[in-house]
Amino acid sequence: MRSFNELHSIDEVNQFKDNHQLALLFISRPNCSVCHGLLPQVKELMEDYPAIKLGHVNADEVQEIKGYFTIFTVPVILVFVEGKEYVREARIVHMDLFDQKINKIYKNLIG
């Protein structure tokens, strides 16, 4: 299963999203049961999309992430295409719909 790059600052997050054509950012907190349940599902789904780079941010560690991306709850999944946000999913993520959104972007960019 693919692993996520741990990002520890806003600067690292910006470099991550700006330096990859396709980037997924998973924002969570350690005591969030929904986060812990969703992360393995996202990891499994991302097996089908190897060109998407994966990043993880602990919102307790990087507290400014909330204001930076206007986040009100966790988990949040942000998908960036060439540094621009294209998909945002928060809290309860319907994996089949999320997969459809990712697949459409992926096919248009990667083929």
N, C-alpha and C positions, 0 to 999 in steps of 0.2 A: 504494500500500500504506500502511496506517496506521502511524503512528509511536508510539513509547512515550515517556511523560514520564520523564525521568531524575530519580530521587529520590536525595538525597544525605545523608539523615539519618533516624533513627527518627521524629523529629517530622514530617518531610515524608511519610513512609510512612503514619503515623497520620492525618494530615490528608487524604491522598489516599484512603485506604480509607473513612474516615468521612464524607467529603463527597460521595461518589458512591454512587448506589443499587447499581450493579454495577461492580466494580473487579477487574481482573486484575493481579497482581503477578508479574513474571518476575524471579527472583533468579539471578544467574549470576556467573561469574568470567571475567576476560579470557583466561586460558590454558586454558579448558575447551573442548575440541573438541565435546563433546556439546552444550554450550550454544550454540555457534556454529551447529551443525547444526539445533537445535530452534527457535531464535528465528525464522527465516524461515517455518517451518511454522506457528508460532503466529500470526505476523503475517498470513499468508494466511488462516488459519481465522477470525481476528477480523474480516475483511472482511464476514463473514456476520452479525456481531453488533455493529452500530455503537453501540449504547447502552452497551456495556461500555467503561469507561475503562481505558487501558493504562498501567501503570507498570513501570519497570525499575530494579533495584537491583544495583549492583556489590558483591558480598559482600566483596571485598578493600578497598573504600573504606569501606563501612559495616559494619565487622566485628561490631558488636553485633547485627546482624540475625540472625545464626546462633542466638544464645541467645534472642533475643526471640521468634522463631517456631519454636524447637526444630528447626533445620535441620542435618542431618548430611552432606548432599551437595548438589551443584548439578548441573544446574539444578533449580530448584523453581518450580512455578507454583502460586500461591495465588489462588483466586477468592473474593471477598467480596461478600456481599449485605447491604446496609445496615450495613456495618462488621463483619459476622460471617463468619468463614471457613466456606465451604461445600464447596469442592473443594481438594484438595491432590494434586499430582502431582509426583513427583521422579525425577530421573535419566533413566530410560527411560520415555518417555511414548507410549502407544499413542494416536495422534491420533484414530482413529475412536471409541474409547471416551471419550476426553476430549470430543470433539465431542458425543457423546450426552448426557453429563452437563451440558455447557454449554447445549445445546439445551433440555433439560428445564427448567432454571432460567429460561432466557431466555423461553420460552413462558409460564411461570407468571407472570412479572413484567411482561413487555412485551406479550405476546399474539401 
